[in-house]
């Protein structure tokens, strides 16, 4: 019920904004409401609305790690690499701190390392990006986003063998990693290993449908049907 959620978050956000600035800045949950509202707009493919919420919240409220993370994600999607890196670094600055509002897991370490690495890849700084991604993989050897990002970097460097090996190392420990199965299927499809691509693709579809991700599963099926 995304629309109902969005309506309630917007009412809450508007209510906070209607209060005097000194009160709004003193509310520990104000930035969290803004982060959730921006995330809701982003999921509805309305990045401009999401960005306007984030910009207003950063001016009016005391920013939380989750708000900086949403700001970084929007900047990364808009290919504003330096802006994204600045917000991810703000997230990292909260590491080890005791916060009134709980932080989303990984934002103060691994998640932000991956985000900075993706921004560095946009800037063409592949060596620096790889260093951060390997740090993330070493920090959590079952972290699927870290392995997927490292694999994509290796694809960008035209080392499909290394990219596939990165995915296989994750799948050996986490065989239900749907994203890794999908990316392995794409690599195998592109390199001419059609039968192996179908095997990994079928597994990706099965895992995605188990999670209710029918649209993503359909995308994999289209990939496998391509000649």
Beta strands, then each sheet from edge to edge (+ up, - down):
end
